[in-house]
Amino acid sequence: MATVDLYEMDLTHMSWRKSSYSMANNDCVEVAHLSGGAVALRDSMNLDLNPLRFTAAAWLAFRHDVEANETRPVKHRPLSHP
């Protein structure tokens, strides 16, 4: 699934799960699993913001970098989305 297609999806009725790393004061990142292994992320304190959306491959790469505690800048092409 293309990234542009992900931003066309309606996430209104998605089931969101709070990250196990969320702070006790409810500063949370929430995850929704989309079709084809894609993922949406949102900030539970700013629900008016559009959630970020990752293809399955992009989500795997993001998780790999986070789990490896990657701190170097990532070079990427900007995404175009609404």
Buried (B, 14 or more C-beta within 10 A) or exposed (E): BEBEBBBEBEBEEBEBEEEEEEEEEEEBBBBBBBEEEBBBBBBBEEEEEEBBBBBBEBBEBBEEEEEEEEEEEEEEEEEEEE
